[in-house]
Amino acid sequence: MADILSLKESVLVYLDRSGGLKKLCEDCEYFNGSQQTEAVYRFCIGVNPADVLELDPVLGECVLHDPLKATALFQSVCFLAIKTLSLIEKIHMESQVNVILKFTHLPPFPEYTLDLSSFPRLCRPLRPVSMEGLVIAMTRVTKYTQGARFLCTDDDCPCSTGFHHIRVHAPGATESATVRNDFSCMICSSQLKEDVKFRVLGDKQLVELIHVKALDVLRGYEQSSMRYQSVTLFLRDELCNSMRIGRYYRVLGIPAHVHQWPNITWSVEANSVQPWEPLCDCKVSARFQELWKGTASSLWRFSAIVAHCFGLDVAPQGLYDTLKLSLLLSLVQTRIDEKDTFHNLDLLVVTTDTLILDRLMTYSLSLAYRGIRHQASGEMFACLSRDEHGAGTANIHAGSALLATGGICMLGDLSYYKKDKLDSIQSVMETRTLSVFIPGKKYGEDADQQLSFPVQCSFWAVTDSSRRSGRADCGALGTAEMGAVPAQLADAFGLVIECRDRVGEQALLAQTVHTLQHAVQSGKPHDPSCWEFSTQDYQELVAHAQGLRVELSPAAEKIIHGYYMASRRVRSQGQGVNMSVASIKLLISLAEAHCKLCLRTQVLEQDAVIAVLLCESSVSLKHGASALIIPPDPVFPCDLGDVDGLCKRDAALDELHQLILRFIYTNAPGADTYITEE
């Protein structure tokens, strides 16, 4: 008894020092403002385990290893404080005080950490643990019983009135453990009956969390024998809607065994939820630092060599350089910033050889912060199932697009998609929102419901131009056959790249020789004259570039704005094509991405020129050439096999720079105010 009193004294001292008593008084004022008398009153108390251990090691050990006992101690102290200070007159029994301990953190030791990939889980003690994972599914918010009042059916029994029998939800308890009709009076053993008007309801939501490495299985680049199993979290009351599908979180919770005869399921009662991101090494490798210093004399060369030497395990040197650069730009630009604003760069590749390009894009996916390769047998956006934990409500499972939040979703060859699926992709890409319809009758609700989820990923796709779409040829100069992709869907993709077979049979021969050499001489340099960078080098480069925060220089802004205005006027008058505001966003994204890839923090004219060339090529493939006449592959107009090739490319880009300025000066309204004729 003395030990219990000592622990309660320590609880009181901690509440006084931490401000818990002050918060308790504020919460009581809120309850006094309500005219309704309830069975239980819920109080959330913040607990810092380090401070508790410093104050009283025995109480600290109880908080960390026996949270139910610690909750009872805090409940008793709070009840005494409420009655002593006359804070709530409607509370008569200690059981009416429902205390929830909210942990600020847990000790950083393995004993308090739960690895979601470890098994078995049933052998662990039921104490607070910390875990990190990815949300892959969640239910709608439903109701559960926080507490209920029961009265004895024997009128002569003292328990037929008052608050002697109070049932309160405990971690791991089902609804039937709180409310049912077979409870007996603890005094006379008569049957208890619930006083329904005193029932207190709260919000409940179920979330499925899985280990972060589970996404590596969905990249499609390397096959793994690992299998991951999700864990179910119970979010209650203020924690509901605190998690979003496709996001990483750190959760403090108490494991619990949920008994649903004849099964016992293992789940976690969430105590606190915080957004979390896996740590990554963002240091640029020494090889890339050496290249960056060696190419400082030209603002064009670093990104050119980085793209030229990219993916040499898949495609030979000199082929698909524009596509490689575009993939790297998309990888660098795709991110969610500190203000939760999403930056994306979608990519559609038009080709007649989908096999090699599919391999190249799959390889690039391995560099993404998060990359998902959509499987034909899987769900692209979301699907529904019935919750298996007793609620019977709809459980929303994430598809490939939601799992790729903050990263890349690779769709593969669009030629194999049906029209309804292509329409769905187009709708999601245009609105960046996914709507999920939940039929109420099927999932135990009175009314149907429609939920919306933001889609925050970049889409990569390939279309086989040899598969004719059957559309009448518009005859516009410069347009490309998009295969089975409708024109509206092609417009939804920001950037369209056509991989032309510029050298005919020589390209096929080069790819064949490269494949054979790679099979026979694996691990040896591909070309003695080419820089050699490992996959890890590129991963570190992309991660570092993603973290750079860049700003537009006035010169770059003038080029982007001037090109948009000039192109809008020329194409609307000559072709009837409306250049939407999305074109401005695409230009800025491309310029910022090229600036990051070059490891700079200010977007220069050269970055804007690359953005204009890529954008103009993309628009020409969809709608035909304009008055700005550029070569078929303007970003890589010549071979980069040696230094002479780099010099020729620099000279060609300088000429294209001047060509763009003349185009702006001639066609953009008011261009003479910021661009001189010279």
N, C-alpha and C positions, 0 to 999 in steps of 0.2 A: 504493500500500500504506500509505503514511504517513497519507493522508487517511482510509482505512478505520480504522486504529488510533486516529486522533484522534476519529472519530465514536463508536467503541466506548467510548473513555474518557469521552466526554460522556454516553453512555447509562448507563455505570456510575455516574457522578456524579449523574445525574438519578434513577436508581433509589434511590440512597442517600439523597438529599435528600427525595424524595417518599414514602418508606416502601415502595417497591416491593420492595426486598431483604427487608425484614421479612416482607412478605406472601408472597414467594417461599418463604421458610423455612417459614412456616405451611402453605402448600400442599404442600410436600414432606413434612411430617410426616403429612399426610392420606394421601398416596400410600404412605408407608412402612407405614402401618397396614394396607394391603391386602396379602394374601398372593399375589395374582395378578400376574404379570408381563405388561405390556402393550406394544404396539408403540410407542405414543406417549403422552406425558403432557401434558395441556392446562393452560396457565397463562394467566389473564386479567390483564393489566397495565393499570392506569389511566394515561392520558396526558393531561396538560393542555398543549395546544399553545402557550399563552401562556408557560408556564414553560419549555418546551423551547426556544422561540425566544429567550427571554431568556438562557438558559444557552449555547446554541450555535445561531446563526441557520442554519447549514448543516444541522444535524440537524433543526431545526424545519421548514425548507423540504422536507426529505426526508420527514418525517412527514406533512405536508399534501399534498404533490404526488406522492409515490411511496411509498404505504403498504406495498407489497410489499417494497421494499428496506429500509424502516424496520423492518418485521417481522423480516427476516433479521438485521439488526444487533442487535435486542433478543434474538433467539433465540440468537445466538452468545454474547452477554454472559451470558445466563441459564444456558446450558450450562456456560460456564467457572466461573460462581459455584457451580453444583451440584457440579461435579467438584472444584473447589478446596476447598469446605467439606464435601465428602462428604455431601451432603444426601440423595441417592438412589443407592444402589449399583446399582440395576437399570437405570440409564441409561448406555449405553455410547457412543452416537453423538449428534452434534448434531442429526441429523434426527429423533431421538426427542422432542425438546423442541418442542412445538406451542404457539407464543406467539400470543395474540390481543390486539391493542392496542385498548383501550376508550377512545374519545375522551370527555373531559368536556364539550367544546363545540367549536365551530368559530368562526373569525373572522367577525364580522357584516358581511361584504362580499358583493356579488352573485356573485362568483366561487365562493363556497362555499354558495350557496343554489340550490336547484332548485325552480322553479315548476312544479307538476304540470300546469298548463295550457299550458306553452310547448312548442314543437316547432321543429326536430327534436331528438331526444334523442341520437341516435347520434354527433353531432359533439362531444359534451362529453368532456373528458379523464376517465379512470377514476380519480378521486380522491374523497376524502370530501366529501359534500355534506349539507346540512340541508334538510329538507322538512317541510311540514305538510299534513295531509290527514285525510280521514274514512275509517274502515274500512268497506267495503261487503261484504266476503266474506272467508272464511278456511277453511282446511282443518283436519282433525284433525291431531294431532301424530303424526308418523311417524318412522321411524328413517333415519339416513344414516350413512355410514362416515366417522368422523373421521380414522382412519389405519389402515394395514394394513402388515404385514411380508411381504416377498417373498424367496424363496430361489432360488438358481440350481439348475437341474436337473442340472448337471454336478458330480458329487461331488468332482472334483479342483479345482474353482474355490473360491477363498477366500470367495466370496459365497454358497456353499452353506450357510454357517452365519453366525451373528451377525446384526447389524442394519444391513447395508450398503445394502439397498434398502428404503426406507420411503416409502410414498406417503401424503401428507397432503392433506386437502381444502383447496382455495384458493377465494377468492371468484369466483363465476361458473362453477365447475367442476361438471360433472354427476357422477352416481355412477359412470358408466363411465370417467371420467377418473381416478378414484381406484382402482377395482377392476375389472380385466378380465384376460383370460388371454393377451394377446399382447404383454406387456412382455418386453424383452430385457435380458440382463445387460450392465452397462456395461464389464465386463472381457473376458469371453469370448464375448459375444453369444448365449449360449444362452438358451433360453426360461426365464422366471421363473415360479415357482408360488407362490401365496399360502399362507402358514402361517395357516390360518383361526383357530386358537385364539388368535392374537395380535391379531385384528381388534378395533378399538375403535369402538363405536357411539355415536352421539349423537342428540338429538332435533331434529326439523325441523318447521317449520310455515310454510305459505304464507299471506300476507295481501295482499288487494288494497286499495290506498289511492287515493283520488280527491280532486281539488281541492274545497275547501269550497264554492265557488260552484256546484258541480254541483247542489246541493240546491235552488238557486233555480229550476231548470228544473222541479222537482217540486212547487213551491208551487201552480202552476196559475193564478196571478193574471195574470202577464204572460208572454207567449210570447217565447222567445229563440232566436236562430239559433245560439248557441254550442253546441258539442259537446265533451264532456270524455271523456278516456280514462284508465282507471285504470292504476296501475303495480303490479307484483307485488313484494312484499317477501319475502325469505327470513329467517325468524327461526330461530335455532339455539340449542340447549342452554338456557342460563339465560333467554333472551329468549322462549322458547315460553310461550304463554298469558299474555303480558304485555299483550296488546291485546284489546279487546272490540269486537264488531260494533256500529256506530252511534256510536262515540266518536271524538273528535278526538285526534290525537297529533302530536308533533314527533319526527321520526326522523333520526338521523345514520346514514348508510350509504354504502357504496361501490358505485357503478353497475358493472354487469358485463354482458358479452355472453355469454349462455348458448347454446352451440352444440348444437343438436339437428338433425342432418342430416335434410332439406336446409334447415332454417330456423335463423335466429339471432334469439333473443328478447332484449329489453332488460329487465333486472330490477335490483333493488337488494339487496345483502347488508346487512341491518340491523346496525348496530354498537351503537346504544343507542336506547332508546325512552322517551319521557316524555309523560305526559298534557299536553294543550295546549288552550287555549280562544281563539277569535278575540277580539281586543280590540274593545270597543264603547263608544261615547260614552253615558254614563249621566246626562248633565246634563239637568235639566228645562228646557224652553224658557221664555223670558220670558213668553209668553202664558199658560202654565199657572201660572207663579209669580204673575202678576198676578191670575188667577182665584182661586188659593188664598188670597191675602191678602184679596181682596174677599169671600170666603165664610167668613171665619174666625168670624163670629158664629154660624154654624150648622154642626153636625157632620154634617148630612145633605146639604148642598147641593153640595159640590165634586164628589163622585162622581156626583150626579144630573145636573149640567150636563155633566160629562165624557161620560157615557153618552148624554145627550140630543143632544149635538152630534157623536156618533161616527157614522161611515159615511154622511155626508150625500151622498156621491157615489153611493150605492147605494139608500138608502131615505130617504124624506122625513122632515123633522123631526116628532117626536111619535109615530111608528110604531115598534113593536118596541123600546121603551126598556128593558124588562126583559130581553129577549134581548141587547141591546147591553151592558147592565151585566154580564150573566152571561158573555158572551164576554170582556169585559175582565177580570173576576175570574179566569177560567180562564187567560188569558194571563199574568196577574200571578203566580198561584199555582204554575204549572207550572215546576218547576226541580229540579235535582239539587244539594243543598247540599254543603258542604265535607266532610261525613262520608259522602258517597256515598249519602245517603238521598234517595229520590225523593218529591216532593210533587206530587200531580196533582189535577185537578178535571175529571171527565168531564161531557159535556153532551149531552143528547138533546132535540131540538126537535120538538114535535108541531105540525103545521100542515096547512092545506089548500092553501097556495101555496108549494110547495117551490122554485120558480124564484128568487124574490126573496131568500128566506132562504139559499139556496145561494150566491147572489152575495155576500150580506152576510158569510157565514161565510168565503168564499174571500178576501174583502177583509181580514177580521180575521186570516186566516192569514198575511198579509204582514207583520204586526206581531210574529209569534212569533219567539222566539230560534231555533227551527227548526220549520218547518212543512212537512208532506208531505200532499198531496192524493192519496188513493189512487185509482188508475185501475183501471177494471174489468178491463182486459187485463193488469194487473200482479199480482204476488204480494203478498198482504197480510202474511204473517209470514216465511216463509223457503222457499227451494227448493234443490234439490241438483243438482250437475253433477259430471262427472268432471274431476279436475285435469288440465290440459293440459301440465304441466311435468315429466312423467315419473313422478311418484309414483303416479298412477292412483287416488288416494284421493278421498273425497268432498269437494267444495268447497261450502261452505254460503254461499248468497247471501242478503243481507238483503232482507226485504220492506219494505213501507211502514211498518209498526209499528216495526221495528228501526231503520230509517233516521231515524225521528222521535224517537229517544232524547233525552230532555230537553226535548222540545217537544210539538207538536200533530200528531196524525194525524187528518185529516178523512176520514171514511168516506163522506160523501154520503148519498144517499137509501137507507135500509135496505129500502125496499119492493122494490128490484130484486135483493136478495140471496136466494140459495137457502137452504133450511133448514140444510143442513150447514155453510154458511159462517156463518150466524147463530149456530149452536151453537158453532163454533170461536171466534167473537168473544166469546161469553158465557164460555166456559171461560177464555180468556186474561184477560179483564177481572176475573174472580173470583179467579184465582190469581196474576195478574201475572207469569206464567211461560209461556214458549213451549217446547214439547217437539218436538224434531226426531228422527225415527226414521231411522237409517242402516242399510239392509240390507247385511250384511257380504259376502254372496256377490257382490253387484253391484259392490262397490267394493274387492274384493281383500282382504277381511278374513275371519278364521275365524269370528267371531261378530258378531251384530247389535249395534248400539249405539244408545243413546238419549241425546241431549244436551239440556240445558235452558239457556235464555237468559232473563234478566230482561227484561220488557217495561216500559220506563220512559218512557211517553208518556201524554198525555191524549187521549182519543178524543172527537171531535165527530161527531154524526150527526143526520140529519133523518128523520122518518117522516111519510108522508102519511096523515093520519087519514081521508081520504075513501076510502081503500082498506080495506074492511072485512076484518077478520081471520077472520071466520067463527066466532069464539068466542061462546058464549052470554053474553048481557049479565048481569053480576052485579047490576046495579041499584043499586049503591052510589052515594050522592049525591056528586057532585063528580068522579067518575072521568072520564077522557078516553079516547076511542077511540085506540088506539096503532097502528092499521093492521096491518101485517104483523109487527110486533115482538112476540115472546112476552113474557109478564109477567115471566119470570125474567130476560130480557135487559134489560128496562126497569129492573128492580131493580139490575142490575149497573151501570148508569149512575148516577152519584151524583146528578146534578141533571137533572130533567126540566122543561122549560119549554114551555108551550102558548101559541102566538101566536094569540090570538083576534082575530077580525075584529069589533072592538067597534062600529064605526060603519057596517058594511054597505057600501053602494055608495059612501059618502064615502071610505072607505079606498082603494078601487079607483081612484076619481077622483083622490085625492091622489097615489097612486103614478104614475098616468098623467101628470098634470101635472108631477110631479117629473122623470120620465124625459124628457119632451119639453123641459123647460127646460134640463136638463143637456145634452141633445144640441144645442140651438140656442145656448145661452148658456154654453158651457163655460168654466170659470174664474171666472165672476162669483159674488158672494156668493149663497148660497141663500136667506137670510133676513136682512134688515138688522138685525132684533132679536136674532139668534142669534150667539153667539160663534163665531168662525172659527178652526179649528185644522187645520193641515196633517197629512198622513200622517206626516211626519217628526216633528212634535210628539208624536204618539201613540206612535211607535216609541221616542222618547227617554223618554217618560213610563213606558211599560211596562218598558223596560230598567232605569230607575232604581228603579221600584217593586219589580221582581223582586229587586233586590239588597238591599232593606231586610230587616233581621232584627227581627222583632216578638215580643212576649211578651204573654200573656193577663193582663189585670188581674183582680183578685179579683171585681169586679162582673160582668165579662163571663163569667168562668168559672162563676159561680153561675147566670146566666141559661141558659147552654148546658147545664150539668148538670141544672138544674131542669126545663127544657123536655124534655130527653131522658127523664128519669124520669117526668114527668107524661104525656108522649105515649106512652111505653111502656106505662104502666098503662092509659090510656084505650083505646088501640087494641087491646091484647091482650084486654081484657075485653069491649069492645063489638064489635070487628071480627075478632078472632082473628088480628091482624097482629102479627108479631114484629119489633120495632124492634131491629135488630142493632147491634153495636158500630160497624159502618161508618157508621151515622148520626151517631155522635159525631165520627168523623173528618171527615165531610162538614161538620158544623156548625163545627168548628174551622177547617177549610180555608176555608170561606166567610167566617168572621169575620176570619181573618188576611188573606185576599185583599182584603176591603173596607178593612181598616185600611191595607194597603199602597197601595191605589189612592188613598186619602185622604192619602198621604204622611206617615203617622204610624208610630211604632214601638211603640206600646202599644195593644192591642186593647181598646176601650172598650165600654160597654153598647150604644151605638148600632150598633157593628159586629155585636155579637151579635144585636141585634134584626133587622137586615137578614138575617143568616144564618138566624135562626129563620123569618122570613117566607118566604124562598126555599125552605127545607127543607120547611116545612109545605105550601106550595103544591105542591111536587114529590111529597110523599108522598100528598097528597089526589088528585092526578091519577092515581096508581097504585092507591090503595086506598080512596079516598073520604074525605069530610070527617070531622073529629073534633069534639070539644067546643070546640076552639079555632076559633071562627067568624071567618074573615077574608074580605075582599072578593076578587073574582076576580083582580085585579092589585094586590096589597097594596103593593108597593114603589113603584109609580107610579100612585097612585089618581086623579090628576088631571093635566090638561095643564100643561106647564111653559113655556108660551109667553112668560110675563112674570114679574115679581117677585111678583105676587099669586099666581100658580100655585105658585111655590116656597114661599111662606108657607102656602098651603093644604096642600101636601104635608108641610111640617114639622109642622103641627098634626095631620094625619091619622096620621103616624108616631108622634107623641107619644101619641095615643090608643091606637094598636096596641101601643105599648110597655107601657102600663098594662094592656091586655087580656092580654098575654102574662104579665105578673107575676101577675094574678089567676088565670089558668089554672094557673100553676105553684103558687101558694099553695093552690089548691083541690085539685089532683090529685097533686102530687109528694109522695112520702113524706118527712116531716121538713122540708118547705119552710118551716114556721113558724119554724125556727131561724135562717134567714138572710134571710127576706123578711117585712117587717112588713105587717100588714093595711092600714095607711094608705097 
